[in-house]
Amino acid sequence: MGKGLLRGPAKLLLLLSKAVDHGAAGQQASLGCTVVEMLTEKPPWAEYEAMAAIFKIATQPTNPQLPSHISEHGRDFLRRIFVEARQRPSAEELLTHHFAQLVY
């Protein structure tokens, strides 16, 4: 599998493995993936082949690599999303985060 397939498998596994249900927690994970792609112009975990990304997400707590120019507020926002579903803040809490306030 080439890196072009990473977007689908990595995002799907993140949603399935870290979201107990496919409701709000899954939507937050999807939001995090979208924010990473908007900030980096690449899907999350793009540095890995698709199967390696799937294995890493499934077996290790991980955050996607972010370039150094991403603000600490942006990093914190994403760190709060890329955790186990039960640990994620609610959508309302995410909207009050400083990073969200800058773009909302």
C-alpha positions as CSV (number, residue, x, y, z in Angstrom):
1,M,0.0,0.0,0.0
2,G,1.3,3.4,-0.9
3,K,1.2,6.6,1.1
4,G,-1.7,7.7,-1.0
5,L,-4.0,5.2,0.8
6,L,-3.0,6.5,4.2
7,R,-5.7,9.1,4.5
8,G,-8.5,6.5,4.5
9,P,-7.0,3.6,6.6
10,A,-5.4,5.8,9.2
11,K,-8.4,8.0,9.7
12,L,-10.7,4.9,9.8
13,L,-8.6,3.1,12.3
14,L,-8.4,6.2,14.5
15,L,-12.2,6.5,14.5
16,L,-12.7,2.7,15.1
17,S,-10.0,2.2,17.8
18,K,-10.3,5.3,19.9
19,A,-14.0,6.1,19.6
20,V,-16.2,3.9,21.8
21,D,-19.2,4.9,19.7
22,H,-19.2,6.6,16.4
23,G,-20.9,9.7,17.8
24,A,-19.3,12.8,19.0
25,A,-15.9,11.2,19.9
26,G,-15.6,9.9,16.4
27,Q,-16.5,13.3,14.9
28,Q,-13.9,14.9,17.1
29,A,-11.2,12.5,15.9
30,S,-12.3,13.3,12.3
31,L,-12.0,17.0,13.1
32,G,-8.5,16.5,14.4
33,C,-7.5,14.7,11.3
34,T,-8.9,17.5,9.2
35,V,-7.1,20.2,11.2
36,V,-3.8,18.4,10.8
37,E,-4.3,18.1,7.1
38,M,-5.2,21.8,6.8
39,L,-2.1,22.8,8.8
40,T,0.3,20.5,7.1
41,E,-1.2,20.0,3.7
42,K,-0.7,16.2,4.3
43,P,-2.9,13.6,6.0
44,P,-2.0,12.7,9.6
45,W,0.8,10.1,9.9
46,A,1.8,10.7,6.3
47,E,5.4,9.8,7.1
48,Y,4.3,6.1,7.5
49,E,3.2,3.6,4.9
50,A,-0.5,2.9,5.4
51,M,-0.1,-0.4,7.2
52,A,2.6,1.0,9.5
53,A,0.3,3.9,10.4
54,I,-2.5,1.6,11.1
55,F,-0.3,-0.5,13.4
56,K,1.1,2.5,15.2
57,I,-2.3,4.1,15.9
58,A,-3.8,0.7,17.0
59,T,-0.9,-0.2,19.4
60,Q,0.6,3.0,20.7
61,P,-0.7,6.3,22.0
62,T,0.3,8.7,19.3
63,N,-0.1,12.2,17.9
64,P,0.6,13.0,14.3
65,Q,3.9,14.9,13.7
66,L,3.4,18.6,13.4
67,P,5.8,21.1,11.9
68,S,7.6,23.6,14.2
69,H,5.5,26.5,13.0
70,I,2.3,25.2,14.5
71,S,1.4,27.3,17.6
72,E,1.3,25.8,21.1
73,H,-2.4,26.5,21.2
74,G,-2.8,24.4,18.0
75,R,-0.7,21.6,19.4
76,D,-2.6,21.6,22.7
77,F,-6.0,21.5,20.8
78,L,-4.8,18.5,18.8
79,R,-3.3,16.8,21.8
80,R,-6.7,16.9,23.5
81,I,-8.4,15.3,20.5
82,F,-5.9,12.5,19.8
83,V,-6.6,10.5,23.0
84,E,-8.9,7.7,23.9
85,A,-12.5,8.7,23.2
86,R,-13.6,8.8,26.8
87,Q,-10.8,11.3,27.6
88,R,-11.7,13.8,24.9
89,P,-13.3,17.1,25.8
90,S,-16.8,17.7,24.6
91,A,-17.5,19.7,21.5
92,E,-18.5,22.6,23.7
93,E,-15.2,22.4,25.5
94,L,-13.2,22.3,22.3
95,L,-15.1,25.4,21.0
96,T,-13.9,27.3,24.1
97,H,-10.3,26.3,23.5
98,H,-8.1,29.3,22.5
99,F,-7.1,27.7,19.2
100,A,-10.8,27.3,18.2
101,Q,-11.6,30.8,19.3
102,L,-9.0,32.1,16.8
103,V,-10.7,30.4,13.9
104,Y,-14.3,30.3,15.0
